[in-house]
């Protein structure tokens, strides 16, 4: 059985060191933008998957407005 990469990082100190290296490499602003984009993508995915009638109604209204133009 092949061990996974995460099995090597057992202590919180090791995770903090890796997190610090990531921040040094990419910078705080890029990581914030990445997190924001990821959150928006997850939110949109949840909206599209949920069987919410109101959300489906709104998208059908937008589609009808586009057809009229």
C-alpha positions in Angstrom: 0.0 0.0 0.0 1.4 3.4 -1.0 1.2 6.1 1.7 -0.4 9.4 0.8 1.4 12.7 0.9 -0.7 13.9 3.9 0.4 11.0 6.0 3.9 12.6 6.3 2.5 15.8 8.0 1.3 14.7 11.4 2.0 17.7 13.6 0.4 21.2 13.4 3.9 22.7 13.3 4.6 21.0 10.0 1.3 22.3 8.6 2.2 25.9 9.7 5.6 25.7 8.1 4.0 24.5 4.8 1.3 27.3 5.1 4.0 29.9 5.6 5.9 28.7 2.6 2.8 28.8 0.4 2.2 32.4 1.6 5.8 33.3 0.8 5.6 31.8 -2.7 2.2 33.1 -3.8 1.6 36.1 -1.6 -1.4 36.9 0.6 -3.4 38.8 -2.0 -3.2 36.0 -4.6 -4.4 33.5 -2.0 -7.2 35.7 -1.0 -8.3 36.0 -4.6 -8.1 32.3 -5.0 -10.2 31.7 -1.9 -12.8 34.2 -3.1 -13.1 32.6 -6.5 -13.3 29.2 -5.0 -16.1 30.3 -2.7 -18.1 31.9 -5.5 -17.7 28.8 -7.6 -19.0 26.5 -4.8 -21.9 28.9 -4.2 -22.9 28.9 -7.8 -22.6 25.1 -8.0 -24.9 24.7 -5.0 -27.4 27.1 -6.5 -27.5 25.1 -9.8 -27.8 21.8 -8.0 -30.4 22.7 -5.5 -34.0 22.1 -6.5 -35.0 25.6 -5.4 -38.1 26.7 -7.4 -37.4 30.4 -7.0 -33.9 30.1 -8.4 -35.2 28.1 -11.4 -37.9 30.7 -11.8 -35.4 33.5 -11.9 -33.2 31.8 -14.5 -36.3 31.1 -16.7 -37.2 34.8 -16.5 -33.7 35.8 -17.7 -33.9 33.3 -20.5 -37.2 34.7 -21.6 -35.8 38.3 -21.5 -32.9 37.2 -23.7 -35.3 35.6 -26.2 -37.3 38.8 -26.5 -34.2 40.9 -27.5 
